[in-house]
Amino acid sequence: MNTENTLNAESTENAESTENAENTPSAFARLVLETMPEESRVGLTLGFVRTYGIPEIARVLHGTGRMLNEPRGRAKATGVAMFGLIGRGLDSAEGRRIVDGLRRVHDRPDITPELMAYVLACFTVCPLRFIDAHGHRAVTGAERADADAFHRGLSDALGLPEPPGGGHAGDGLAGVEGWMRDFESRRFAPSDAGRTLWRATSDGLLAARLPAPLAPLAPAVAAALLDPPLRTALGVRRAPAPVRALVTYALRRRARSRRGGS
């Protein structure tokens, strides 16, 4: 018996097994990339919009000019990065490349660890919120646990501390959401930058994320998707009752059709 060949074969088999295990998508990845990708994209966009309510973040985004001149391109880059990390994993070669890029882009004195932690929380929590509210089923416990693991893994990879004021690992995403609400209650405020970013986003970007029948009504439809604290921070009036009813009907109808086809 050739011991060397046997050891080499076993080593190759183990390496392939490890690689396959690492490439197995998590429940969170399957949810956002396969089960409800459109809802996830809308939720991620709303998470991005949510950061406009923080004047310090709004000023940074406004200052780069990209959200004003090419909002779809900026949003697409964010989506590619986040969904790439979710799908390929933080420890993959592509994941490490994306993390390095995020670290370089956000390595500036006006982006504090607390602000960055808030942005990452929005990008993880808001897609799940939208799925819970408008998807054809609610997010499962396994999907939520995997989302929490992804969020904390990315925070660690970027060298961020635990969110101030709460969000310890044992609390799961509930702790992260609690910290988000507290942070927003303290930091949401009107700003010229936030209002300008909102106009650029609602006029074009959100229209591309909505079902086709709702696209012509994008600004009013977009307003219907915002909660009162964010509307106040962005200076957005509540959408008229008929528009709110139309949005609710369209989203519920889509969810029912998906539920029936799943």
C-alpha positions as CSV (number, residue, x, y, z in Angstrom):
1,M,0.0,0.0,0.0
2,N,1.4,3.4,-1.0
3,T,1.1,5.4,2.3
4,E,2.2,8.7,0.6
5,N,-0.5,8.5,-2.0
6,T,-3.1,7.5,0.6
7,L,-2.2,10.6,2.8
8,N,-2.2,12.8,-0.3
9,A,-5.7,11.6,-1.3
10,E,-7.0,12.0,2.3
11,S,-5.5,15.5,2.4
12,T,-7.2,16.4,-0.9
13,E,-10.5,15.0,0.2
14,N,-10.4,16.9,3.5
15,A,-9.5,20.1,1.8
16,E,-12.3,19.7,-0.7
17,S,-14.7,18.9,2.2
18,T,-13.6,22.0,4.1
19,E,-13.9,24.2,1.0
20,N,-17.4,22.9,0.3
21,A,-18.4,23.5,3.9
22,E,-17.1,27.1,3.8
23,N,-18.9,27.7,0.5
24,T,-22.2,26.4,1.9
25,P,-24.5,29.5,2.0
26,S,-25.9,30.4,5.4
27,A,-29.7,30.7,6.0
28,F,-29.3,34.5,5.9
29,A,-27.5,34.3,2.5
30,R,-30.2,32.0,1.0
31,L,-32.9,34.4,2.2
32,V,-31.5,37.6,0.7
33,L,-29.9,36.1,-2.4
34,E,-32.3,33.4,-3.4
35,T,-35.6,33.4,-1.5
36,M,-36.4,37.2,-1.4
37,P,-33.7,39.1,-3.3
38,E,-36.0,41.9,-4.5
39,E,-37.3,42.6,-1.0
40,S,-33.8,42.5,0.3
41,R,-32.7,45.1,-2.3
42,V,-35.5,47.4,-1.3
43,G,-34.7,46.9,2.4
44,L,-31.0,47.6,1.8
45,T,-31.9,50.8,-0.1
46,L,-34.2,51.9,2.8
47,G,-31.3,51.1,5.2
48,F,-29.1,53.4,3.1
49,V,-31.7,56.1,3.1
50,R,-32.0,55.7,6.9
51,T,-28.5,56.9,7.3
52,Y,-29.5,60.3,5.8
53,G,-31.3,61.0,9.1
54,I,-28.0,61.4,10.8
55,P,-26.6,64.8,9.9
56,E,-22.9,63.8,10.2
57,I,-23.4,60.8,7.8
58,A,-25.5,62.9,5.4
59,R,-22.8,65.5,5.2
60,V,-20.2,62.9,4.3
61,L,-22.4,61.4,1.6
62,H,-23.4,64.8,0.3
63,G,-19.8,65.9,0.2
64,T,-18.7,63.0,-2.1
65,G,-21.2,64.1,-4.7
66,R,-21.9,60.5,-5.9
67,M,-25.3,60.2,-4.3
68,L,-26.3,63.4,-6.1
69,N,-24.8,62.8,-9.5
70,E,-25.1,59.0,-9.8
71,P,-27.4,57.6,-7.0
72,R,-28.0,54.3,-8.8
73,G,-24.2,53.7,-9.3
74,R,-23.5,54.5,-5.6
75,A,-26.4,52.3,-4.4
76,K,-25.3,49.5,-6.8
77,A,-21.8,49.6,-5.4
78,T,-23.1,49.3,-1.9
79,G,-25.4,46.4,-2.9
80,V,-22.6,44.6,-4.7
81,A,-20.3,44.9,-1.7
82,M,-22.9,43.8,0.9
83,F,-24.4,41.0,-1.1
84,G,-21.0,39.9,-2.2
85,L,-19.9,39.6,1.5
86,I,-23.1,37.8,2.4
87,G,-22.9,35.3,-0.5
88,R,-19.2,34.6,-0.5
89,G,-18.4,34.9,3.1
90,L,-16.1,37.2,5.1
91,D,-13.3,34.7,5.1
92,S,-13.3,34.2,1.3
93,A,-10.7,35.8,-0.9
94,E,-13.4,38.0,-2.4
95,G,-14.8,38.8,1.1
96,R,-11.4,39.9,2.4
97,R,-10.9,42.1,-0.7
98,I,-14.3,43.8,-0.1
99,V,-13.6,44.3,3.6
100,D,-10.2,45.9,2.7
101,G,-12.0,48.2,0.3
102,L,-14.6,49.2,2.9
103,R,-11.8,49.9,5.4
104,R,-10.0,52.2,2.9
105,V,-13.1,54.1,1.8
106,H,-14.3,54.7,5.3
107,D,-10.9,55.5,6.9
108,R,-11.5,59.2,7.4
109,P,-11.7,61.3,10.6
110,D,-15.4,62.3,10.0
111,I,-16.5,58.7,10.1
112,T,-16.3,57.6,13.7
113,P,-16.6,54.0,14.8
114,E,-20.0,54.8,16.2
115,L,-21.3,56.2,12.9
116,M,-19.8,53.2,11.0
117,A,-21.5,50.8,13.5
118,Y,-24.8,52.5,12.8
119,V,-24.4,52.2,9.0
120,L,-23.6,48.5,9.3
121,A,-26.6,48.0,11.6
122,C,-28.9,49.6,9.0
123,F,-27.6,47.4,6.2
124,T,-28.3,44.3,8.2
125,V,-31.5,45.1,10.1
126,C,-33.4,47.1,7.4
127,P,-33.6,44.3,4.8
128,L,-35.0,41.9,7.4
129,R,-37.5,44.5,8.6
130,F,-38.8,45.0,5.1
131,I,-39.0,41.2,4.6
132,D,-40.9,40.8,7.8
133,A,-43.3,43.6,6.8
134,H,-43.8,42.9,3.1
135,G,-42.3,39.5,2.2
136,H,-44.3,36.4,1.5
137,R,-43.2,35.0,4.9
138,A,-41.5,36.3,8.0
139,V,-37.7,35.9,8.7
140,T,-37.0,32.6,10.6
141,G,-35.0,32.3,13.8
142,A,-32.2,30.6,11.9
143,E,-32.0,33.4,9.3
144,R,-32.0,36.0,12.0
145,A,-29.3,34.2,14.0
146,D,-27.1,34.0,10.8
147,A,-27.7,37.6,10.1
148,D,-26.6,38.5,13.6
149,A,-23.4,36.4,13.1
150,F,-22.7,38.1,9.8
151,H,-23.2,41.5,11.3
152,R,-20.9,40.9,14.2
153,G,-18.3,39.2,11.9
154,L,-18.2,42.2,9.6
155,S,-18.0,44.6,12.6
156,D,-15.0,42.6,13.9
157,A,-13.4,42.5,10.5
158,L,-13.6,46.3,10.3
159,G,-12.2,46.7,13.8
160,L,-15.4,48.2,15.2
161,P,-16.2,47.9,18.9
162,E,-19.5,46.5,20.3
163,P,-22.3,49.1,19.6
164,P,-22.2,51.6,22.5
165,G,-25.2,51.3,24.8
166,G,-26.1,47.7,24.1
167,G,-26.1,45.0,21.5
168,H,-24.0,42.3,23.3
169,A,-23.6,39.0,21.5
170,G,-26.2,37.3,23.7
171,D,-28.9,39.8,22.7
172,G,-28.7,38.9,19.0
173,L,-30.2,41.3,16.5
174,A,-32.7,42.5,19.1
175,G,-29.8,44.1,20.9
176,V,-28.6,45.7,17.7
177,E,-32.1,47.0,16.9
178,G,-32.5,48.4,20.4
179,W,-29.2,50.2,20.1
180,M,-30.3,51.6,16.7
181,R,-33.5,53.0,18.1
182,D,-31.7,54.6,21.0
183,F,-29.0,56.1,18.6
184,E,-31.7,57.4,16.3
185,S,-33.6,59.0,19.1
186,R,-30.5,60.9,20.1
187,R,-29.0,61.7,16.6
188,F,-31.8,62.0,14.0
189,A,-32.1,65.6,13.1
190,P,-33.0,67.7,10.0
191,S,-30.1,68.8,7.7
192,D,-29.8,70.4,4.3
193,A,-27.6,67.5,3.2
194,G,-30.1,64.9,4.3
195,R,-33.0,66.6,2.5
196,T,-30.9,67.0,-0.7
197,L,-29.9,63.3,-0.6
198,W,-33.5,62.3,-0.1
199,R,-34.7,64.2,-3.2
200,A,-32.0,62.6,-5.3
201,T,-32.8,59.2,-4.0
202,S,-36.6,59.4,-4.1
203,D,-36.7,60.8,-7.7
204,G,-34.7,58.0,-9.2
205,L,-33.2,55.3,-7.1
206,L,-36.3,54.1,-5.3
207,A,-38.3,54.1,-8.5
208,A,-36.0,51.5,-9.8
209,R,-36.4,49.4,-6.7
210,L,-40.2,49.4,-6.7
211,P,-42.7,47.2,-8.6
212,A,-43.3,48.7,-12.1
213,P,-46.9,49.9,-11.5
214,L,-45.6,52.1,-8.6
215,A,-42.5,53.6,-10.3
216,P,-44.2,56.8,-11.7
217,L,-45.3,57.7,-8.2
218,A,-41.8,57.2,-6.8
219,P,-41.5,60.3,-4.5
220,A,-44.9,59.8,-2.9
221,V,-44.5,56.0,-2.8
222,A,-41.0,56.4,-1.3
223,A,-42.5,58.7,1.4
224,A,-45.0,56.0,2.3
225,L,-42.2,53.6,3.1
226,L,-40.6,55.9,5.7
227,D,-41.5,55.8,9.4
228,P,-42.4,59.1,11.2
229,P,-39.0,59.7,12.9
230,L,-37.2,59.4,9.6
231,R,-39.8,61.5,7.7
232,T,-39.3,64.3,10.3
233,A,-35.5,64.2,10.0
234,L,-35.7,64.4,6.2
235,G,-38.5,67.0,6.1
236,V,-40.8,64.6,4.2
237,R,-44.5,65.0,4.4
238,R,-46.6,61.9,5.0
239,A,-47.8,60.4,1.7
240,P,-51.5,61.0,0.9
241,A,-53.9,58.4,2.1
242,P,-54.7,57.0,-1.5
243,V,-50.9,56.6,-2.1
244,R,-50.4,54.8,1.2
245,A,-53.4,52.5,0.4
246,L,-52.0,51.8,-3.1
247,V,-48.6,50.9,-1.7
248,T,-50.0,48.7,0.9
249,Y,-52.3,46.9,-1.7
250,A,-49.5,46.4,-4.2
251,L,-47.0,45.0,-1.6
252,R,-49.6,42.7,-0.1
253,R,-50.7,41.5,-3.5
254,R,-47.2,40.7,-4.4
255,A,-46.6,38.9,-1.2
256,R,-49.7,36.8,-1.7
257,S,-48.7,35.9,-5.2
258,R,-45.3,34.8,-4.0
259,R,-46.8,32.9,-1.1
260,G,-49.0,31.0,-3.5
261,G,-46.2,30.2,-5.8
262,S,-43.7,29.1,-3.2
